[in-house]
Amino acid sequence: MTHIQRFAAIDWSGAKGRRHKGIAVAVCEDGDAAPRLIERNSPWSRTHVLEWLMETAEEAPTLYGFDFSYAPPIIERGAYLPGDTAPEEAKAFWAYVDSLCEDEDLGAASFLEQHHRRHFYFGAADGVKADFLHHRVCEHAFNAGGGGKASTLYDAIGAAQVAKASFAGMRLLHRLEGRVPIWPMDPFPASGSLVVEIYTRVFIRLAGLSGRKVRSLDALNQALTALGSRPAALAHDPNDHETDVLIAAAGLRRIAGDAAYWNPPALTPNIARTEGWTFGVL
């Protein structure tokens, strides 16, 4: 684990279109220097994030954390999409999602809205919302540890939903196959870069802050200090997408050398192949 030299956190988006104000990227190097935002003249696209990752993965061994769910739950129901024909391991499922979606910029809204509509909750017309709230083993572990209620990618309504972002993210993960390893579907590499799933609230909690979001420079720097980082010097008041990734980058650096986070007690080989795991959840 000691060969990683750089830590990157990406707040992802499943929104339709080509440019996404909801995407933010932050990076920090090994040591205690403050993380910095990777800014662009115009909002990021998902395709630009993929291109940036592939370019920078060759520059230095980097741990990349994406804030979306890498697979649907399968352990508690026996299938990702019960009653429908679909692969039942994560990598094959990513390829399946990508094969069905022709949405621009790696989007995947059509997967939910057209191809497997009955599995997703878009509003009261779909029935009782609780019937759609299925979770992965790592999400149950997060909830049991006091983290609060983790989202499910079958819930496709509201600002807090992660469904569209997660299925769009699976299209990106499919494109990384054979190029950059993805933990825990792939083992930790002896050299080179690695991609993991993150949940930014994990690192806010690790920094000792309450609440789901950080929206001020003072609170951001309080979190960074708690994570062993120098304070950030920003020329503007950060939004919550920016604070999420700045805190997560520092958090990744803080815990990446701790073997416990790479070996959660409930993470079995079957779960690694099918549901994956959120790095930082024990």
Order of alpha helices (4+ residues) and beta strands (2+ residues): beta-beta-beta-alpha-beta-alpha-alpha-alpha-beta-alpha-alpha-alpha-alpha-alpha
